[in-house]
């Protein structure tokens, strides 16, 4: 696994306090079904078109614009850590609307943001667990993979663990042989289950890891736990070679409170290292990260700017 401080810094965008506060004041967490309410999207776009937002939208467009050739497909937006948890949820939703229409794929009470503090009571590798979580994209086994996924840090691991991992899917694929790439494009792979999801269409299994069905760059339907799924037992060789290549193109970072990690799932996988020793941590003090999704929206501010910038289209 590689990590370059320069490359991490280049993917960070500072959100000024005034801009974050305007988003928190102008937006609510009201939903329309599984989607963030349309009036919230409009309010966020209005704020993001106002003063103090130009360099922020420009930075996001260069990192997450679907029309930006060579964009890494991820960014860390630094929201002010002194905002309350509720203000951070609203401001982060507004920033997520810069790239697409925010929604939830897993209903946890009807709110946009899902997740609770990490606990040893959960499966170690699950979201909210305390162990290592292998690189993956969210919902690789459905008709419509969520275009963007995001993680908002409300409380980092006080024990010093839980680094976020980000893997470059296409750099890893390019490292494989033509024979391996051809094998990964066969619709023969399985991953977990796809039940009670919203905004993702029907389950799709088996599926190709490398999916050329859509327009533009292919989707890479990847989750590290595919390696241990007995339904993939005849394909573990090529899966292990891809996993090894992905590990060579993976960065690690330690986001603090107020960090909003947004990833384009067409380009980047994510995961985490194990949390630190949790034995002496009381309930209410452990790591707390929540997540939300976004569907690509050609009218989202960062996407509009990326299209207008002349960077090129894929």
C-alpha positions in Angstrom: 0.0 0.0 0.0 1.4 3.4 -0.9 0.6 6.8 0.6 1.9 10.1 -0.5 1.3 13.2 1.6 1.4 15.4 -1.5 -1.3 13.3 -3.3 -3.5 13.4 -0.2 -3.2 17.2 0.2 -4.0 17.7 -3.5 -7.4 15.9 -3.0 -8.4 18.0 0.1 -10.8 20.9 -0.2 -11.3 23.3 2.7 -14.9 24.5 3.1 -15.0 28.0 4.6 -16.9 28.4 7.8 -19.3 30.9 6.3 -20.2 28.6 3.4 -20.7 25.6 5.7 -22.9 27.7 8.1 -25.0 29.0 5.2 -25.6 25.4 4.0 -26.5 24.3 7.6 -29.0 27.2 7.9 -30.5 26.9 4.4 -31.0 23.1 4.3 -32.9 20.6 6.4 -32.7 16.9 6.6 -36.2 16.5 5.1 -36.5 13.6 2.7 -38.8 12.8 -0.3 -38.9 9.0 0.0 -35.3 7.8 -0.1 -34.0 11.0 -1.7 -33.1 14.3 -0.1 -36.0 16.6 -0.6 -35.9 18.6 -3.9 -36.3 21.9 -2.0 -33.1 21.0 -0.1 -31.2 20.3 -3.3 -32.4 23.7 -4.7 -31.4 25.5 -1.5 -27.9 23.9 -1.5 -27.4 24.8 -5.2 -28.3 28.4 -4.4 -25.8 28.6 -1.6 -23.1 26.9 -3.7 -23.7 29.5 -6.4 -23.2 32.3 -4.0 -20.1 34.1 -2.6 -17.2 32.2 -1.2 -18.0 29.0 -3.0 -16.1 29.4 -6.3 -12.8 27.8 -5.3 -14.7 25.0 -3.5 -16.8 24.0 -6.5 -13.8 24.3 -8.7 -11.8 22.0 -6.5 -14.6 19.4 -6.3 -15.1 19.6 -10.1 -11.5 18.8 -10.7 -11.5 15.8 -8.4 -15.0 14.4 -8.9 -16.3 15.8 -12.2 -17.4 12.9 -14.4 -16.3 15.0 -17.4 -12.8 15.7 -15.9 -10.4 13.3 -17.6 -7.8 12.1 -15.1 -9.7 13.1 -12.0 -8.9 10.8 -9.1 -12.5 10.2 -8.3 -12.4 11.1 -4.6 -11.9 14.1 -2.3 -11.9 15.0 1.4 -14.0 18.1 2.1 -12.9 19.8 5.4 -15.9 21.1 7.1 -15.5 23.2 10.3 -15.1 20.8 13.3 -16.8 23.3 15.7 -20.2 22.9 14.0 -22.6 20.7 15.9 -23.4 17.2 14.7 -26.7 18.3 13.3 -25.1 21.3 11.5 -22.4 19.0 10.0 -25.1 16.6 8.7 -26.9 19.4 7.0 -23.8 21.1 5.6 -22.4 17.8 4.4 -25.6 17.0 2.6 -25.4 20.3 0.9 -21.8 19.7 -0.2 -22.8 16.2 -1.4 -25.4 17.9 -3.6 -22.5 19.6 -5.5 -21.9 16.2 -7.3 -25.3 14.6 -7.4 -28.7 14.0 -5.7 -28.2 12.8 -2.2 -30.1 9.6 -1.1 -30.0 6.7 1.2 -29.7 3.1 0.0 -30.3 1.6 3.4 -33.2 2.8 5.4 -32.3 3.4 9.0 -35.3 5.4 10.2 -35.9 7.4 7.0 -33.0 9.8 7.4 -30.4 10.6 4.8 -27.4 9.7 7.0 -27.0 6.1 8.3 -24.6 4.7 10.8 -23.9 4.6 14.5 -20.8 4.6 16.6 -18.4 1.7 16.2 -18.8 -1.2 18.5 -17.2 -4.6 19.1 -20.7 -6.0 19.1 -21.0 -5.7 15.3 -19.2 -8.0 12.8 -15.6 -6.7 12.9 -15.5 -6.0 9.1 -18.9 -4.4 8.8 -19.7 -0.7 8.7 -19.7 0.3 12.3 -17.4 -2.6 13.3 -14.0 -2.3 14.8 -11.9 -4.5 12.6 -10.3 -4.0 9.2 -12.7 -3.5 6.3 -11.4 -4.6 2.9 -11.5 -2.4 -0.1 -14.9 -2.4 -1.8 -17.5 -0.3 -3.5 -20.9 -0.1 -1.9 -23.6 -2.3 -3.5 -21.5 -3.9 -6.3 -24.3 -6.5 -6.8 -27.2 -4.4 -8.0 -28.5 -3.0 -11.3 -27.6 0.6 -10.4 -24.5 1.0 -8.3 -24.7 4.3 -6.3 -22.6 6.7 -8.3 -21.1 8.4 -5.2 -20.7 7.3 -1.7 -19.7 9.5 1.2 -18.5 9.2 4.8 -18.8 12.0 7.3 -16.6 11.9 10.4 -18.4 13.0 13.5 -15.8 11.4 15.9 -12.5 9.9 14.9 -11.2 6.8 16.7 -9.9 8.0 20.0 -7.6 5.0 20.1 -5.8 6.2 16.9 -6.9 3.5 14.4 -9.4 3.3 11.7 -7.5 4.9 8.8 -9.6 5.3 5.6 -8.3 3.4 2.6 -8.8 4.5 -1.0 -8.0 2.3 -3.9 -7.7 3.3 -7.6 -9.7 0.6 -9.3 -8.7 1.5 -12.9 -5.0 1.7 -12.1 -5.2 -1.8 -10.6 -7.2 -3.2 -13.6 -4.6 -1.7 -16.0 -1.9 -3.7 -14.2 -3.4 -7.1 -15.0 -2.8 -9.2 -18.1 -5.3 -9.2 -21.0 -6.3 -12.7 -20.0 -7.1 -11.6 -16.5 -9.1 -8.6 -17.7 -11.1 -10.8 -20.0 -11.8 -13.2 -17.2 -13.0 -10.4 -14.9 -15.4 -9.2 -17.6 -17.3 -12.6 -17.6 -20.7 -12.4 -15.7 -19.7 -15.1 -13.2 -19.1 -13.4 -9.8 -21.1 -13.1 -6.6 -21.0 -10.9 -3.6 -23.1 -11.1 -0.5 -26.8 -10.3 -0.8 -28.8 -7.3 -2.1 -31.9 -6.9 0.1 -34.1 -4.0 1.1 -31.9 -1.4 -0.8 -33.4 1.8 -2.1 -32.4 3.6 -5.3 -30.3 0.8 -6.7 -32.7 -1.3 -8.8 -32.9 -5.1 -8.6 -30.1 -7.4 -7.4 -27.7 -8.5 -10.1 -26.0 -11.8 -9.5 -23.9 -13.2 -11.0 -22.2 -10.1 -12.4 -19.0 -9.2 -14.2 -16.3 -7.6 -12.1 -15.5 -5.3 -15.1 -18.8 -4.1 -16.5 -18.7 -2.4 -19.8 -22.5 -2.2 -20.2 -22.8 1.6 -19.5 -21.5 4.6 -21.2 -18.0 6.0 -20.5 -15.5 4.2 -18.3 -16.5 0.7 -17.1 -17.7 0.0 -13.6 -15.5 -2.3 -11.6 -17.8 -4.3 -9.3 -15.4 -5.1 -6.5 -15.5 -6.1 -2.8 -12.6 -7.8 -1.0 -14.9 -10.3 0.6 -15.6 -11.8 -2.8 -12.3 -13.7 -2.2 -13.9 -15.7 0.6 -17.3 -16.3 -1.1 -17.6 -20.0 -1.9 -19.6 -19.1 -5.0 -16.4 -17.6 -6.5 -14.2 -20.6 -5.6 -13.3 -21.3 -9.2 -12.2 -17.7 -9.8 -10.1 -16.9 -6.7 -6.9 -16.8 -8.7 -7.9 -13.8 -10.8 -9.6 -12.2 -7.9 -6.5 -12.4 -5.8 -4.4 -11.0 -8.6 -6.7 -8.0 -8.8 -6.7 -7.6 -5.0 -2.9 -7.5 -5.0 -2.8 -4.9 -7.8 -5.4 -2.8 -6.0 -3.3 -2.9 -2.8 -0.4 -1.3 -4.8 -2.7 1.6 -5.8 -4.1 2.3 -2.3 -3.7 5.4 -0.1 -4.4 5.7 3.6 -5.5 8.8 5.4 -6.8 9.7 8.9 -9.7 12.1 8.6 -10.7 14.0 11.7 -14.0 15.5 12.8 -15.8 17.4 10.1 -14.1 15.5 7.2 -16.4 14.5 4.4 -14.9 11.8 2.2 -16.7 11.6 -1.2 -15.8 8.8 -3.6 -16.9 8.3 -7.2 -17.6 4.5 -7.1 -16.9 4.2 -10.8 -13.2 5.0 -10.0 -12.4 4.5 -6.4 -12.9 1.7 -3.8 -12.8 2.4 0.0 -12.1 0.5 3.2 -10.5 1.0 6.6 -7.7 -0.3 8.8 -8.6 -1.8 12.2 -9.5 0.5 15.0 -7.2 0.9 17.9 -7.7 -0.9 21.3 -11.4 -0.3 22.2 -11.3 -2.1 25.6 -11.1 1.1 27.7 -13.5 3.2 25.6 -16.9 3.9 27.1 -20.1 3.9 25.0 -20.6 7.3 23.4 -16.8 7.9 23.0 -16.0 5.5 20.2 -15.5 6.3 16.5 -18.6 7.7 14.8 -18.8 7.9 11.0 -22.1 8.1 9.0 -22.7 7.6 5.3 -24.9 8.8 2.5 -25.0 8.2 -1.2 -25.6 10.5 -4.3 -26.9 9.7 -7.8 -25.0 11.5 -10.6 -26.8 14.7 -11.6 -25.6 16.5 -14.8 -27.1 19.7 -13.3 -25.1 19.5 -10.0 -22.7 22.5 -9.7 -19.4 20.6 -9.8 -20.6 18.5 -12.8 -21.7 21.6 -14.7 -18.3 23.2 -14.1 -16.5 20.1 -15.1 -18.4 19.9 -18.4 -17.8 23.6 -19.1 -14.1 23.5 -18.2 -13.0 21.9 -21.5 -11.2 19.1 -19.6 -12.7 16.6 -22.1 -15.3 13.9 -22.0 -15.0 10.2 -21.7 
